[in-house]
Amino acid sequence: MNYQKLTENLVSWIREKVAAAGGKGGVVGLSGGLDSSVAAVLCRRAFPEAMLAITMPCHSNREDLEHAQVLADQFSIPTKMVALDTTYDALLKVLPDDKVAVEVSRLAQANLKARLRMLALYYFANLLNYMVVGSSNRDELILGYFTKYGDGGVDIQPLGNLLKGQVRELARSLGIPRPIIDKPPSAGLWEGQTDEGELGISYDQIDRYLASGEASAAVKKRLEPMIALSKHKRQAPPVADLFGER
């Protein structure tokens, strides 16, 4: 793949989509991870004078914040920090979970973090007449590996047709710092959480299946239910037919 040409196409696409909606620029949630770093650099190229990256720590890994700052410094990306720790803690105090299983509770709490970040991004988008630029890749979107109305709550998804491996190659082409490219992918939702650990499968295996349909029986057994059960995440909410037709 010609990643220089891909970059040019994605930058033009971002500009066109934002302009078509009457927006002036883009706002990106910058986590310090691979995907958000790529999205931020593309948005910076699309809108050199009208983009903003928001870091939103919420009991987060300090290394991720350091990586976000390194990226912002290298590419001269304007950045604001919105610390969500106390807001998150306050919400947990009024959202009881005493009768809920521990694993379900942890997932609900992790999704709360993602949805708080969405709120912060749209605050700045509304304030500046920007659009929220997402950073989900094709693997995440097809598997439903995102929080509905959280990191999935965005206006445009420039990386949505790129496999994880392609995003990594694009990052190399853009000159994104090596430590960001090489660290294990993680949404940073809890201590020690990694994407591949949570998914129970590697991105290389996912990429191969999505690109070719080829995979072992075990991999297909893992992925196909995830794709089917997350269909609702990729569609607008269904609207009831008042006359009962289907």
C-alpha positions in Angstrom: 0.0 0.0 0.0 1.2 3.5 -0.8 0.9 5.1 2.6 1.9 8.6 1.4 -1.1 8.5 -1.0 -3.3 7.1 1.7 -2.4 10.0 4.0 -3.3 12.5 1.3 -6.6 10.8 0.7 -7.5 10.6 4.3 -6.6 14.2 5.0 -8.7 15.3 2.0 -11.6 13.1 3.2 -11.5 14.6 6.7 -11.6 18.1 5.3 -14.5 17.3 2.9 -16.6 15.6 5.6 -16.1 18.4 8.1 -16.8 21.1 5.5 -20.0 19.2 4.3 -21.3 19.4 7.9 -20.5 23.1 8.2 -17.7 22.5 10.7 -14.6 24.6 11.0 -12.1 21.9 12.2 -11.7 18.8 14.2 -11.3 17.7 17.8 -9.6 14.4 18.7 -9.4 12.4 22.0 -5.6 11.8 22.4 -4.9 8.8 24.6 -1.3 8.3 23.8 -2.1 5.1 21.9 -1.4 4.2 18.3 -4.9 4.8 16.7 -5.6 8.1 18.4 -2.1 9.3 17.6 -2.6 8.6 13.9 -6.0 10.3 14.0 -4.6 13.4 15.7 -1.7 13.7 13.1 -4.1 13.4 10.2 -6.5 15.9 11.7 -3.5 18.3 12.3 -2.7 18.0 8.6 -6.3 18.5 7.6 -6.7 21.6 9.8 -3.3 23.2 10.7 -5.1 26.1 12.4 -8.3 24.5 13.5 -7.9 21.4 15.4 -7.6 20.4 19.1 -6.5 17.2 20.8 -8.0 16.5 24.3 -6.2 14.3 26.8 -8.7 12.9 29.3 -7.0 11.0 32.1 -9.3 9.0 34.3 -7.2 7.0 36.7 -5.0 6.5 33.7 -1.5 5.1 33.1 1.0 7.9 33.4 3.0 6.5 30.4 0.0 7.1 28.2 -0.1 10.7 29.1 3.6 11.1 28.6 3.2 9.5 25.1 0.4 11.9 24.3 2.5 14.8 25.2 5.5 13.6 23.2 3.3 13.3 20.1 1.7 16.7 20.7 5.2 18.3 21.0 6.6 16.5 17.9 3.7 17.5 15.6 2.9 20.9 17.3 -0.6 19.7 18.1 -2.6 22.1 20.3 -3.7 20.1 23.4 -6.0 20.5 26.4 -6.2 18.2 29.4 -9.5 17.4 31.0 -9.0 15.3 34.1 -12.0 13.1 34.6 -11.0 11.3 37.8 -13.1 13.2 40.3 -16.1 13.3 38.0 -15.9 9.6 37.4 -15.5 8.9 41.2 -18.5 11.1 41.9 -20.7 9.2 39.5 -19.7 5.9 40.9 -20.9 7.0 44.3 -24.4 7.6 43.0 -24.5 4.5 40.7 -24.8 1.5 43.0 -23.5 -1.9 41.8 -23.7 -3.9 45.0 -25.9 -6.6 43.5 -23.9 -6.9 40.2 -21.3 -9.5 39.4 -17.7 -8.1 39.6 -16.8 -8.7 35.9 -20.0 -7.0 34.7 -19.4 -4.1 37.2 -15.9 -3.6 35.9 -17.1 -3.5 32.3 -19.9 -1.0 33.2 -17.3 1.2 35.0 -14.9 1.0 32.0 -17.7 2.1 29.6 -18.5 5.0 31.9 -15.0 6.3 31.4 -15.4 6.1 27.6 -18.8 7.9 27.8 -17.4 10.7 30.0 -14.7 11.2 27.4 -17.3 11.5 24.7 -19.1 14.2 26.7 -15.9 16.2 27.0 -15.1 15.9 23.3 -18.5 17.1 22.2 -18.3 20.0 24.7 -15.3 21.3 22.8 -16.8 20.4 19.4 -19.9 22.4 20.2 -17.9 25.3 21.6 -15.6 25.6 18.6 -17.9 24.3 15.8 -15.6 21.4 15.2 -16.4 17.8 14.5 -15.3 14.9 16.7 -12.8 12.8 14.8 -12.8 9.2 15.9 -9.9 6.8 15.9 -11.5 3.3 15.7 -9.9 0.9 13.2 -11.7 -1.7 11.0 -11.0 -4.5 13.5 -12.6 -2.6 16.4 -15.7 -1.5 14.4 -16.4 -4.9 12.9 -16.0 -6.8 16.2 -17.9 -4.1 18.1 -14.8 -3.6 20.3 -15.8 -0.1 21.3 -18.1 1.6 23.7 -21.5 2.5 22.2 -21.9 6.3 22.7 -18.4 6.3 24.1 -15.4 6.0 21.8 -18.0 5.0 19.2 -19.8 8.3 19.7 -18.0 10.4 17.0 -18.8 12.3 13.8 -16.3 10.7 11.4 -14.1 7.6 11.5 -11.1 8.2 9.1 -9.4 4.9 10.2 -12.5 2.8 10.0 -11.5 0.9 6.8 -7.9 0.2 7.9 -6.9 -3.0 9.6 -4.8 -2.7 12.8 -1.7 -3.6 11.0 -2.4 -1.0 8.3 -2.8 1.7 11.0 0.6 0.6 12.4 2.2 1.0 9.0 0.6 4.3 8.5 1.9 5.4 11.8 5.4 4.5 10.7 4.9 6.5 7.5 3.8 9.5 9.5 6.8 9.4 11.8 4.9 8.7 15.0 7.3 7.9 17.9 8.4 4.3 18.0 7.4 3.7 21.7 3.8 4.5 20.8 3.8 2.2 17.8 5.4 -0.7 19.7 3.5 -0.7 23.0 0.7 -3.3 23.5 -2.6 -1.8 22.3 -4.8 -0.8 25.2 -7.9 1.3 25.9 -6.5 2.0 29.4 -9.8 1.2 31.0 -8.3 -0.6 34.0 -4.9 -1.6 35.3 -3.1 -4.0 33.1 -5.8 -4.1 30.5 -4.8 -4.8 26.9 -6.9 -5.2 23.8 -5.6 -8.6 22.8 -5.8 -9.9 26.4 -9.5 -8.8 26.6 -10.3 -10.0 23.1 -8.5 -13.3 23.7 -7.0 -13.2 20.2 -4.2 -11.3 18.4 -4.7 -8.4 16.0 -2.7 -10.3 13.4 -5.2 -13.1 13.5 -8.1 -10.7 13.3 -6.5 -8.8 10.4 -6.0 -12.0 8.5 -9.6 -13.1 9.0 -11.0 -9.8 8.0 -8.8 -9.4 5.0 -9.2 -12.9 3.6 -11.8 -14.8 5.6 -9.1 -17.3 6.4 -8.7 -18.5 10.0 -8.6 -21.6 12.2 -11.8 -23.0 13.4 -11.0 -21.7 16.9 -10.4 -18.2 15.6 -13.7 -18.2 13.7 -15.5 -19.5 16.7 -14.2 -16.6 18.7 -14.8 -13.8 16.1 -18.0 -14.7 14.4 -20.3 -14.4 17.4 -18.6 -11.1 18.3 -19.4 -9.7 14.9 -23.0 -11.0 14.9 -23.8 -9.8 18.5 -22.3 -6.3 18.0 -24.4 -5.5 14.8 -26.5 -3.1 16.8 -23.4 -1.0 17.5 -22.8 -0.3 13.8 -26.4 0.7 13.0 -28.7 3.6 14.0 -31.2 2.7 16.7 -34.1 0.9 15.1 -37.4 2.8 14.9 -40.6 0.9 15.5 -43.1 0.5 12.7 -46.4 1.7 14.1 -48.4 -0.7 12.0 -46.5 -3.8 13.0 -44.8 -4.5 9.7 -41.4 -6.1 9.6 
